[in-house]
Amino acid sequence: MRKFLSLLLSVVLFLMVVPAFAYDAGTYTGTGQGMLGEIKVEVTFGEDAIENIEVVSCNDSAGIADVAIAKVPADIVTYQSLGVDAATSATITSMGILEAVADAVAQAGGDVEALKDVAVDKVAGEEVAMEADVVIIGGGGAGLAAATAAAEGGASVILVEKGAAYGGNTILSGGYFQAAHPDYLEYAPLTEGQKSEIERYIALEPKDERMAGWQAAVKEQYKAHIDAGNEYLFDSPELHMIQTYDGGDYLGDSALIEMMAYKDVEAMDWLSEHGFTWKPSTVAIVGSIWMRCKASDTYASGQGFIKILGDAFAAAGGQSVFDCKAEHLIQDETGKIVGVTGVSTVDGTPYSFKAGKGVIIACGGFGANVEMRQEYDELWGNLTAAVPTTNAPTITGDGIVMAKEVGAALTGMGQIQMLPLADPVSGRTSNVIGEGTNMYVNQEGKRFVDESSRRDVLAKAILAQTGSYCYVISTFWNSRMDADYKNNYHLYLDDLIAEGAVVAADTLEELAEKIGCPADVFVETCTNFNKYAAESNDPECGRVVFPENAALEMEGPFYACKRAPAVHHTMGGIKVNTKNQVEAEDGSIIAGLYAAGEVTGGFHGSNRLGGNAVSEVIATGRNAATNLLAE
């Protein structure tokens, strides 16, 4: 009887397992949802195994999606499991691939749930010890700028990245770089509204001697600009400084702001020297305040910064370790930072990285860390997991925690920025049509804010509307689409309409009906907005700065894009000086430790101007590396 029961149990267990590994042999096409649309795979099955997986279409950003496309299908085949890990820096693409393979498994008669339960056993190896002159934590814009500058400066460099590829928040950004570069002024006219704003900035009560110096410089520069008969845009690094300082309620460090505004112009030229080419234009984006933002003429969104600097770092002999989370800084007996410990996010293998000259922390803020943003938030009071974020999932404040462990001072930690115009559900920014300074309407079809305002002003205004969302209204010429009807993330209009992110109509009345607002009110709102834009005078919302293409074309098609605020940028972080050296709580310098990019605080105060993030991360990453080698 015992033998019979044992045999019966074996048969039952076998029958429970077999469905997960029994398929109708052949090749099946499965589909899943990625970040930027449908993912399609072709899966080849034998009678008892998944033999091959090919991703045949994926619209997700190339620099991010490539990692998931290479890793996830290979792991599924290797482990014969749908329980494999996502690529750390490409979670949504990974989940889309898994969903598509599961679809194909179901078509082939396999047991999807049983495949998900198949354990993937990975064993940690012995500690991996590595050594270089400079160790950099983070492979986004700041980390790659620092790594490239250090490697080209003759140092041996190891870059440690928690994700499976370079990118961070930089690759997810809109790709706009705010810098007062003199070569781009003639691409925009100087409007009457801009003139009045310049005069206002000159007349502001200075908060310190540094600001007074900026104002004196702008006054002289602006007079020379006008006296020369120039009708094109006026700009200068000093105007950028005033606007950044004022735009953050003077809570930023004026010395850091000055350093950033000078060095971001240098950073533009540095990127150009490495093969980055810029669009012959200068624009205003949401919350940027001025027509100062530049973008790649080749790459979608922020991909170009990562591609160009990643290639330059490799060419300079740099070394990268991916899928490795940095955990603790190593100090010698004098307190100097001499290295970093880490752990593989794939199998738990421990790592140690010895740094002969120093360590640069450049692993971003904490926008994707719900607990941390709730702990520090002083502005919103409700940044729970229900509030989406535009951030990469790897942006969890690791560098801030590590620096705090060794006595680093933190600054401005309560200052968290909401991006006004994100997808209401996912927090995506890529599925948008329309300039950030276009007309916004609420569910009642009315404007409710000066669209050229600061981001915190815009976010608060949108949250106060019915449903806490708005619609960005555009026509082709102010939609940011190119001639092929692709937006600045290189997503096609037809695809965005198909997924419901964009609503299109041939008439304003039809558009109003589709978004559910009163047609007569909406048409009047559009008509008035065009009048205000033409006159650079908006008595309704007080707007005076309008780009040349602000007005709507009065012949369709017309587009509406539903947007709502999402956690976007953490302005606070590690306290640094103008050399990007990390300061201790007692004001001294922590030897051997530098920080750059969003992991730092002090640059933006209570509000970051749109476009200032990418310029800051590139400029400060380069600055940190240059000063580390000089020290």
SEMAR-900504 format. One record per residue: x, y, z of N, C-alpha, C, O in turn. Coordinates in steps of 0.1 Angstrom, whole numbers, plus 5000, padded with zeros to 4 digits. Each point is the difference from the previous one (the first is absolute). Last residue first. Layout:
<pts>
XYZXYZXYZXYZ;...
</pts>
This chain:
<pts>
542556814923500349995014500949885003500449985012;498050084944500950125004500449995014501150045004;495849644979501349984995501050115004501249985002;494350075011500649895007501449974995500949985008;496650354970500550055013500649885008501050025007;496949894951501150094998500750045013501250005001;494849745001501249924995501250094998501149965004;494850255008500549915011501249934996501049995007;496850274960500750085010500649925011501150025005;496249774962501350044995500850085010501249985001;494549925011500749874999501450034995501049955005;496050414996500649965013500749875000501049985008;496850184952501050105005500749955013501250025001;495249724982501249994991501150095005501249965001;494750055022500749875002501249994991501049955004;496350454993500749985012500749875001501250005005;496150084958501250084999500849995013501250015000;494749764998501049944991501350095000501149945000;495350235025500549875006501149954991501149975005;496350434985501250025009500549875005501250005004;494750064970501250004992501350015008501149984995;494550215026500049894990501350024991500350114996;499750065055499550044987500149894990501049925000;498350025053501049994990499450054987498949964996;500150145059499449974987501150004990500850094999;500050015047498749945002499449964986499049935000;506350125001499150055010498749935001499949885000;504250054971498750044995499050065010499050054996;505749775011500050064987498750074996500050104993;501149625048500650145000499950084987500250125000;500549325011499050105003500750144999501250014999;499749454979500450115008498950105003498949994993;500749624979500349955014500550115009499949995012;499250064940498950015009500249955014499250035009;505250114966498749974994498950015011500250075010;504849825006499650084989498649954996499649895002;504950085038498649964995499550094989500450125000;504449685031499350104992498649954996499749885001;504950005034498649984996499450124993500150115005;504549845016499849894990498649974995499749914993;500850355053501149984990499749884991499549905005;497250455019500349865002501049964989499749994988;499650515035499949924988500349855003501049975008;496750405027501349964994499749924988498949964997;497650205033500550104990501349964993500450074991;496949675041500650115007500650114990500750095005;497149514980499050085008500650115007499450105003;503049754952499649935012499050095008499950124997;501149884948500350075013499449915011498949944999;503049974948499049985010500450065013501149985005;500350184944500549935012498849995010499350095002;500850164955499249875002500649915010499849884999;501450584991500949904993499349865000500649904996;497450485025500150034986500949914992500150004988;497749805056500550134997500150024985499649914993;496849765036501350014993500450154999499250095002;497049535023500550144999501450004994500949935005;494949724987501350015006500550154998499950054989;495049935004500949895000501350035007500050075010;494850144966501049995011500949884998499749914992;496850194978500950114999501149995011501150064999;495949584972500250035014501150115001501249974997;494949874964501450045003500150035015499150065006;496849754973500950014989501550025004500949934995;493549915016501350035007501149994989500149914993;495150234990500649885005501350045007500750104996;494250144982501450005006500549865004499249915004;497550154953499950025015501450005006500949954994;496150054953501250005009499750035014499050065003;499049824943499650015014501349985008500749914999;498450294950500849905007499750025015500450105006;497750054941499950015015500749895006499849884996;499850394952500449895009499850035014500350125004;498050014941500350055013500349885009499449894998;500750204944499549935012500650075013501050075000;497050244973500449875005501149934992500350054989;499050495015499549894992500649875006501149995003;500050435015498649995001499349914990498850004998;506150035031499550014986498549985001499549925007;503050255037499549884993499750044985499550114998;504350135035498650004996499749874992500849944994;503750165021499149975011498649984995499349915005;505350184974499049904995499049975011499449894999;504250415009499550044986498949914996499150054992;501550005061500949964988499350044987498850025000;500250235047499549904991501049974989500650104994;498650185056501049944992499449894991499549905006;497950355026500650104991501149944991500350064990;495049825045501249964993500550114991499250064993;496849915039501250085003501349964992501150035004;494049824995500949925009501350075003500949955007;495650274968499249895007500949935010499649985011;501850374958499450055012499349905008499650025011;504550004953499049905004499350065013500549965011;503150164946499350065011498849915003499149994992;503850024968500949975012499450075013500750065008;497349904946500350135007501049995011500350105006;498349514969500350104990500450135006500950074995;497549595033501349974995500550104990501150045000;494549995017501050045010501449974995500950085003;495549794969500150145001501150055010500750094997;498349455000500750054988500250155000501050054996;496449765038501449965002500850054988501150065002;494249984997500650105008501549975002500850105000;496749594976500050124993500750115008500950084995;498449505025501049994989500150134993501150054997;495549925035501349995007501150004989501050075002;494649904983500350135004501350015007500850104998;497749484989500350084988500350145004501050064995;497549665040501449964995500450084988501150044999;494550015019501050065009501549974995500850085000;495549744976500050144999501150075009500750094996;498649435006500650044987500150164999501050054996;499249635050499050084992500750074987501050075001;501049465018499850145005499150084991499849964989;502249575006498950015009499850145007499650015011;503449774953500650015014498950035010500350015012;498449954943500849885003500650005014500149905006;497550484976499149895003500849885004499549925009;502950454978499450035013499049885003500049965012;502150044946501049975011499350015013500249925009;497350214954500149855001501049965011499849905007;499750564983498849955006500049855002499649945010;504050284968500050025014498849945007500149955011;501549824944499550135004500150015015500149905007;501449714972500250094988499550145004500450104994;501949525040498750044994500250104989501050075000;501549565040500150094988498750024995499049925001;503949905046498750014994500150104988500550115002;503149565028499750134993498749994994499649894994;502049755032500750115006499750134994500150115007;498349434980499250095008500750115007499350085008;502149574959500149965014499250095010499949975012;500350124941499549865001500049965015499149925004;502950494984498550014999499449865002499049995007;505650044991499650065012498450025000499449995011;502749834951500149915011499550065013499449935008;500850344954499049904998500049905011499049955005;504450394993498750055004498949894999499249995010;506049874999499150054989498650045005499549945009;505650085015498849924999499050064990499950125000;504650055017499949924987498949905000500149894995;500950475037500549875004500049904989500249885002;498250564993501450015002500649875007501249995002;494649964964500350105011501550005003500849924994;496849964957500649945012500350115011500450114996;497949924956499049995011500649915011499249925006;503250234954499449865000499049985011499649895002;502850524994499249994988499449864998499149984992;501850175058500750034988499249974988498849975001;499650205050500149884991500950054988500050114996;498550165042501349945001500149884990501149935001;495250405003499849875006501449935003500049895007;498350544971500550015013499949875008499849995012;498950044942501250095000500550025015501150055001;494949684988501349944995501250095003501049965005;495150115029499949974985501449964996500950015007;496649985045501050044990499549984986499149934998;500050065061499450014987501050054990500850095002;498849645048500950094992499450004986499849894994;497650005054500349974987500950104994499850125001;499449705052499750104990500249944987500449884998;498749975059500749994987499650114991499250085003;498849795041501550035002500849964987501049945001;494050065009500749884997501550015001500749904998;497150564999499249885001500749884995500649994989;502650395029498949994991499249875002500449915007;503650225017498850075005498949994990498950045004;505549794986499449925011498750065005499249935006;503350324962499449884994499349915011498949964998;503650425017498850044992499349884994498850005000;505349925021499050045010498750044993498949975005;504849954968499649875006498850035010499049935000;503250444979499249934991499449875006498849974999;504350295026498750074998499149934991498849995003;505449835003499249985012498750084999499049955005;504150094960499449875000499249985013499049934999;501650564979500849905006499349875001498850005000;499250324962500450015014501049895005500349914992;497150194965501550025000500650015015501150035001;494149934988500749884996501550015000500849904999;495250335030501050054990500949884997500849955009;494249955007501350035005500850064988499849984989;495749855007500050025014501450045006500150025012;496149904941501450015005499950045015499050065004;497049664973500550135003501549995003500549905006;496149744986500450074988500650135002500150084990;498449585043499050094996500350084987499250084996;503849625025498949924995498850094996499149954993;505650295004499549905010498849934994499750024988;504850204986498650025004499649895010500649895000;504150374975499449895008498550045003499750115002;504350034958498850035008499649885008499949894995;505350144993498750014993498950045009500250015012;504649884998499450145002498850024992499550124998;503049475000499750025014499450145003499450015010;499949744942501150075007499550025015498850015003;499549584965499750145004501250055008500749935007;497749564991500150084988499750155005499050025007;502749485018499450134999500150064986501049984993;500749605034498849994991499250134999498850005001;505349935026500349984986498849994991500150024988;500350015061500150134994500149994985499850104992;498149595053500850014987500050144995499050075001;498649735038501150105002500850024987501050075001;494949645007501349945000501150105004501149965004;494250184995500149875006501449955002500449965010;498550474969499250005013500249865007499850005012;503950234956498949914998499349985013500649975010;502050484987500349864998498849924998498950065001;502650465009499449944988500549864998500949974991;500550335046498650024998499449914990498849965001;505249925033499950054986498550024997499349915002;503150135047499049934992500150054986499950124998;503949895044499250064989499149904994500349884997;502150225054499749904990499250064989498950065002;503950065045499650074988499949894989501049964994;500649975052498650014999499450064987498850004998;506049965013499449874998498550004999499449924994;504650425011498850014992499249884998499349994990;505649925026499350134999498850004991500049934990;504149765041499050004990499350145000500150075010;505049715006498950085003499049994988500449984989;503249635028499750114990498850085005499049945005;503249655016499950135006499850124990500250115004;499849394988501450055003500050145005501150075000;494849724988500749905009501450055004500449975011;496950264956499650035014500749915010500450055011;500249874943500850125005499650045014500950045008;496849604972501449965002500850125005500849995009;494650084980500249915012501449975002500550015012;498550224949499850095012500249925013500650055009;499649724950501250085002499950095012500950035007;495449704978501049925006501350085004500649995010;494650114971500750075010501249935006500550045011;496549834951499549985013500850065012499949955011;499449944934500350135006499450005014498950055003;500749604963501249995007500350135009501050005007;495249934962499949935013501249995008500049975012;499050454955500449864999499849935013500250075010;496850374983501349955003500249864995499149925000;496950385003500749994987501349935000500649984990;495049945043501250074999500549994985499849904994;495150075037501049944991501350095000500050115005;496449805035500550114992501149944990501049965005;497149765028498950034991500450124990499450024990;503249835048500349924988498950024990500249974988;500650455043499849855003500349934987500350054990;499850455027500849934990500149855003501149945001;496750485020499349894996500749914990499449944991;502050515029499249935011499349874996499349945008;503650464972498849954994499149925010498850005000;505650245009499250084991498649954997499150074998;504949745027499550125007498950084992499550105005;503249374998499250104993499550115009499449975011;503349625001500650134998499150114995500250125002;498549415005500850045012500450144999499950085010;498049714954499050035010500750055013499550095007;503249764957499450134996498950045010499750125003;502549475003500950115002499450134997500250105007;497449504986500250025014500950125003499750085009;499549784946498850055006500250045015499650105004;503749884953500049945013498950065008500150115006;501350034950499349874999500049925013499649885001;502550564994498650014996499349874999498750005001;505950185014499249895006498550004996499249965008;505850204967499350035012499249895006500549885000;504350064970498650064999499450035014500649975010;504049864979499049904997498650055002499049935002;506050205003499350064989498849914997499649984988;505250105044498649955001499250074990499950135000;505649775004498950104996498749935001499749904993;505750035028498749944996499050124997500050105007;505949824994498850055006498749934994500149934990;504949975006499950145000498750055007500050105007;501049434988501350065003499950155002500850065008;495549534999500250134992501350065005500150055011;497249434989501050095006500350124991500249994988;495749645019500650084991501050105007499550085008;497449424998500750115007500850084989500749944991;494849685014501150074992500750105010499350055009;497149474991500550125006501250064992500749924993;494849774992501550005001500550135006499650104995;495749764993500450035014501549995002500550015011;496749954947500149875008500650035014500349905008;498150464962499649884993500149875009499149935000;502350525010498650005001499449874993498849975001;506250135024499349974988498549995002499549935009;503750375022499549874999499349984986499350094996;504850255033498749984992499649865000500749915005;503050515017499649864999498649994993499350104999;505150274999498649975001499849855001500749924993;503650485016499449904992498549985003499450085008;503750245013500949924992499449894992500749924994;498650575038499349894993500949944990500650064992;500950175056499950024986499249884994500149895004;501250155043498750054996499850024985498950034995;505049795030499950155001498650054997499750125002;501549414995500150045014499950165002499750045011;497949774946501249955007500050065014499150065004;496449814966500950115005501249945006500049895005;495649984959501149955008500950125004500450084992;494049864994501350064997501149955010499749975011;495649774972500750075010501350064995500749944992;496049844978499450005013500650095011499350075007;499849834935500950055010499350015013498950055001;499849624958499550115009501150035010500449925008;499349844941500750005013499650125008500250124996;499049754956499249915009500749995014500149895005;503350264959498650025000499349905010500749915005;504350354985499449885006498550025002499650095007;504850134960498750015007499649865006500349904994;504350424986499449875003498750015008500050095009;503550234954499249985012499549865002499749934990;503050304973500449895008499449975013500549935008;498650394955501150055008500549895010500850025008;495549914962501250034992501250055008501149984996;494749945025500649874996501350034992501049935001;496550445012500649945012500749864996501149975004;496450274963501350075003500749935012501249995000;494549854988501049974989501450065004501049944998;495350185029500449855002501049964990501049935004;497350504992500949995011500449865003501149975004;495750114961501350074997501049985011501249974998;494449855009500749944989501450064997501049935000;496150275032500549875005500849934989501049945003;496950474986501050025010500649875005501249995002;495249994967501250044994501150035010501249974998;494249915014500949894996501350044995501049935002;494850315016501450015006501049894995501149995006;494750134963500150035014501450015005500850084994;499549744959498750035007500350025015500949945005;502750174954499549905009498750045007499750125002;502650164965500149864995499349915009499349914995;501450575011499449994987500049864995499649984988;500450225065500749934989499250014987498849995000;500650415036499849854999500749944989500550074991;498650415045500649944987499849855001499949945010;498150555016500249855000500449954986499450034990;499250425026501449985003500349854998501249965002;495050425002500249934988501549974999500850064993;496549995055500650084989500249914988500049885001;497749965039500050155002500550084988499450104997;499749405015501450054998500150155001501150055002;494849645002500750055012501450044998500850035009;497449704952499250025012500850045012500949925004;501450204951499249885004499350035013500150115006;502350194951499649995014499249875001499249974992;504950144971498550005003499850015015501049985008;502650054946500050025014498550015004499350094994;504049724961498850065006500250025015500949945005;501349764957500250154999498850075005499250064992;502649455026499150064991500350154999500350075010;503749605002498850075006499150054989500450044989;503749555020499550114992498750055004499149935004;505549785015498650035002499650124991500750105001;503849705004499249964989498550025002499249964991;504750175036499949865000499049944990499749885000;501050595007501349954997500049844999500949944993;495350295022500250014986501349954995500149944989;499050075057499249904994500250014984500149894994;501950455031500749875002499249884994500649924994;497450515005501249994991500749875001500549944990;496150145041499449994986501149994990500049914991;501350185053499649864998499449984987500149894994;501050545020501249934997499649854997500649944991;496050325024500350054987501349934995500149954989;498549975055499249934990500250054986499749924991;502650285047500649874995499049924991500549914992;498350515028501250024992500449874993500349994989;496250005042499550084988501250034991499850024988;500949745054499249934990499850074987500149954989;502050275048500949904994499249934989500649984989;496950325036501050074991500949904993500250014988;496949825045499250044988501050074990499949984988;501849915054499849884991499350034988500349954989;500250405042501449964995499849884991500749994989;495550165034500350084989501449974994500250024988;496249665036501350065004500550084988500249944989;494549975023501149944994501350075005499950115005;495750045004500449905010501249924994500649925008;496550444972501350045006500449905011500850045009;495449904961499750085012501350035008499950015012;499949784944500149905011499850085013500349955011;499750284948499149894997500049905011499049925001;504150445000498750055002499049894999499049995008;505349904980500050045015498650045004499549965010;501349954944500149875008499950035015499349935007;500850444963498849924998500049875009498949975005;505050304993498950075007498749925000499449995010;504349844965500249995014498950075008499449945010;500650104943499749865004500149985015499249945007;502350464975498550005000499549865004499149995008;505550054986499650075012498550015001499450005011;502749804951500149925012499550075012499449945009;498450234946501449995005500049915012499049975006;497650264951500349915010501450015005500850054992;495050144970501150045009500249895011499049955005;498850044942499949975014501350065008501149994995;497850254959500049865004500149995015500350105007;500150304966498649975003499849855003498949965002;505250464999499749864999498549985003499550055010;503550364989498849994991499649854999499349974990;504150255039500549944987498949984990500349964989;498850185056500750114992500549954987500250084991;497849615038499050094994500750114992499550034989;503349675035499249924990499050094993499950004988;502750185047500849984989499249934989500250034988;497750015053500150144994500849994987499750054990;500149565037498750034993500050134993499550024989;504249865038499949914988498850044992500050004988;500650225053501050044990499949924987500050064990;497349815047499650144996500950054989499650054990;501549545030498849994991499650134995499750024988;503749965045500549954987498849994990500250044988;498850095056500750114993500649954987500050084990;497749605036499150104995500750124993499650054990;503049615032499349954988499150104994500050024987;502050095053501050004989499449954988500250054989;497249935050500250144995501050014989499850084990;499749505031498850044991500150144995499750034989;503649845042500249934987498850024991500250034988;499750155056501050074991500149934987500250074989;495249845035501450005005500950074990499550044989;495849955006500049925012501449995006500249985012;497250414955501049895001500049945014499950075010;495950154964500850035011501149895002499649885002;498350254949499849925012500950045012501150054997;498950114955499550085011499749935013499650065010;501849734949501150105003499650085013500850045008;496149654973501149935007501150105004500649985011;495850194964499549965014501149935007500250035012;500550094943500050125009499649965014500550065010;499249614958501450035003500150125009500850005009;494949884976500649905010501450035003500549995012;497450264954499550045013500549905011500250055012;500949854944500650125004499650055014500850045008;497049594972501449965005500750135004500750005010;495150064970499949935013501349975006500250015012;499750164944499750105010499949945014500450065010;502649664956498650055001499950115010500950025009;503049744959499850065013498750075000499850104993;501649454977499950145000499950055015499749925009;503049644971498750045006500050155001501050075002;502849694981498949904996498650045006499049944997;505450275011499450054988498849914995499450034990;503649875048499150105003499250054988498850035001;504949635007498649954997499050115001498849984999;506150035011499949964986498549974996499849974988;501950145058499850114991499749974986499550084992;499149655054501149994990499850114989498950014995;499249845053499950134992501250004990500850095002;496349475018501350075001499950134991499450004989;497849515025499850155001501450065002500649985011;497249564966501250045007499950165001500150064989;496649474999500250144999501150055010500049965012;497849594981501250024992500350154999500950044991;495649695033499650064987501250034992499950034988;500749585049499650144999499650044986500149934991;501749645024498650015000499550154999498850024997;505849865006499549944988498550014999499549994989;502650175050500450084989499449944987499550084992;500249725052498950094996500450084988499150044993;503649525010499450075011498850084996499349964991;504649794982498850084997499550085012499950124999;503449414985500050145003498750064998499149954993;500849545020500650084989500150145005499450045010;498849615017500649924990500750074989500649954991;498850255060499249954989500849914991501249985002;500850255034499149915006499149934989499649895001;505650314995498650034996499049895005500249884997;505350345005499149905006498650044998499550115004;505749994973498650055003499149895004500049894994;505650235004499049905001498750075003499950075009;505350094971498750025005499149885000500049924990;505350335005499349884998498750015008500050055011;502550394969499849915011499449874996499349994990;501850414982501149915002499849915012500949925003;496050414976501050075007501249915004500950045007;495249794971500750094991501150085006501050054994;496249695034500849914991500850084990501249974997;495950275031501149955008500949914991501250005001;494950194980501050105003501249945008501150044997;495349674994500650044988501150115002501149984996;496249895040500849884996500850044988501249974999;495650345017501149995009501049894995501250025000;494850024977500850124998501350005008501050034996;495949625011500749994987500850124997501149994994;496250025044501049905002500849984987501249995001;495150314999501150055008501149905001501250044999;494949834976500750114994501250055008501150034995;497749495019499150094993500850124994501249984998;500149625030500350014986499050084992499749974989;502649925065498950054992500450024985501050064997;502649955041498849935003498950064992499650125002;506049844994498950094998498749915003499949894994;505850135015498849925000498850095000499950095008;505849944980498750065003498949904999499949934991;504649935005500250135005498850065006499950065011;500149414989500250114989500350135007499950015013;498849414995500750125005500250104988500249954988;496949565034500550084989500750135005499750045011;498149435005500750125004500650074987500649944992;495349695024500850054988500650135005499450105003;498649455025500250144999500850044988501149944998;496449594999500950065010500250154996499750054989;495649754996501449964999500950065011499550075008;494949794989501150105001501449954999500249895005;495349894972500949995011501050115000500750024990;494149864990501350064997500850015013499550045010;495649724968501050005011501450064995500649954990;493950054999501350034993501050025011500250105006;494749644990501050075007501250024992500549914992;494350034994501249934999501150095006500350114995;495150024999500449955013501349935000500549965010;497350224951500450115009500549955013500850075007;497549624962501350054996500550125008501250025003;494549805005501049905005501450054995501049985008;495350274977500250025015501149905005500850045009;497949934945500750125003500350025015501150035003;498349544964499450045013500850135004501149995006;498149824941500849995013499350065012499050074998;499849914952499449905009500849985013499749915007;500950414956500649874997499549905010500649885000;498050575004499649954987500549874997499449924993;502050285047498649965000499549954987499249914999;505150275003499949875007498649955001499749884998;501150554984500449904991499949865006499649904994;499650475033498949994990500349894990499149924997;504250195034498949935007498949984990499349905000;504250364986500449865000498949925006499749894996;499850575006499849964986500449854999499349924993;501250295049498650004996499849944986499149924998;505350175016499449895007498649984997499549884999;502550504984500549884993499549875007499649914993;499450505027499349994987500449884992499249934994;503050185046498749955003499249984987499249914999;505050304997500249865004498649935003499749894995;500550574996500249934988500149855003499549924993;500150365044498850004992500149924987499249934996;504750145032499049915006498749994992499549894998;505550274999499049994989498849915005499649914993;504550165031499850144995499050004989499750104994;501449485028499850105011499750144994499150075005;499549474973501250074999499850135009499050074998;498249505016500150114990501350064999500849995010;498549495006500050145004499950094989500549974989;497249535011501450074999499950145004498950064999;497649584996500350065013501450075000500550035011;497449684955499550144999500250075013499450115002;503449454976499250065010499550144996500750074993;503049604992498649954996499050055011499349925006;505550204989499449945013498749944997499449945009;503150244954501049945009499349935012500349885003;497150394968500449874993501049935009499949875001;498750555014498949915000500349874993499749895006;503650454996499849935013498849915000500049895006;500950364954501149905003499849935013500249885001;496850484988499849884992501149895002499649885001;501050535022498849935005499849884991499849895006;504050424984500149925013498749915002500249885002;500450434960501149915000499949905012500449884999;496550464996499849924989501149894999499849894996;500350455037499049915003499849904989499849885002;503350474991500449915011499049895003500349895002;498750454966501049904995500449915011500249884997;496950505011499449874996501049904996499749885002;501650575010499549935011499649864996500349905006;501450404962501049985010499649935012500849945007;496050164957501049904997501149985011500349895003;494550245005501250074997501249904998500249925009;495049894980500650065012501450064996500649954991;496249794981500150144998500750075012500350124999;499649374976499950075013500350144997501050044995;498649444979499750144999499950055014499449945009;502149624982499950044986499650154999500250064990;502349575044499250125001500050064986501050054995;499849425019500550124993499050115002498849994997;502749495024499150125001500650114992501250035002;499149385005500550134995499050115002498849984998;500649565019501349994993500650134996501250025000;495449745038500150124993501450004993501050015007;496649525007500950115003499750124992499649994988;498549565007500150005014500950125004500550005012;498249904942498949945007500150015016499049995007;503250404965500049854997498949945008499250075005;501050464978499949895010500349874994499649974989;501150605002500049874994500149895011500850015009;497550544985500649905009499949864993498949964995;500950614996499849874994500749905008501250005002;496750525009501149905000499549884992498949984998;500050595014499649884993501249905000501150044997;496750435029501249924998499549874993499149945005;498650595000499949865000501449934997500850064992;499250435030499149944991500149855000500749945009;502050365017499750094989499149924990500050044988;501649755052499850145005499450084989499250095002;499649414993501250065004499750145005498950045001;498149494992500050145000501350055006500349975011;498549564959499950065013500150154999500350064990;499049444978500150155001499950045015499349935008;502149614956499350065012500250155001501050054994;499449494969500250155002499250045012498849995001;503549514983498850085003500450145002501050035006;500849454974500350145003498850095001499149994991;501749455020499950104989500450145004500550015012;497549505014501250054994499750104988499149984993;498249935052499849964986501150074992500050124998;500849745054499550104990499649944987500549894997;501250035059499449934988499350114991499250085004;502849995040501049964991499549924988500849944993;496550225044500950114998501149974989500650104995;496249565019499450114992500950124997499950064990;501549565039500149984986499450124992500650044990;499349905059501250074994499950004985500450104994;496449675033499950145004501150084993499850124996;500149415000498950064992499850155003499650084991;503649675033500450014986498950074992500350084991;498849835054501050114999500450014985500150124995;497149525014499350135002500950114998499750104994;502349485006499250024988499250135001500050084990;502449785047500950034990499350044987500350094993;497249745043500450145003501050054989499950114995;498749445004498950084996500450155002499650084992;503549595022499950014985498950094996500150084990;500349845055501250084996499950014984500350114995;496549625026499750145003501250094995499850114994;500749435002498950044991499850155002499850084990;503249705039500650024986498950054991500450084991;498249825052500950125000500650024987500150124995;497249505010499250125000500950135000499750094993;
</pts>
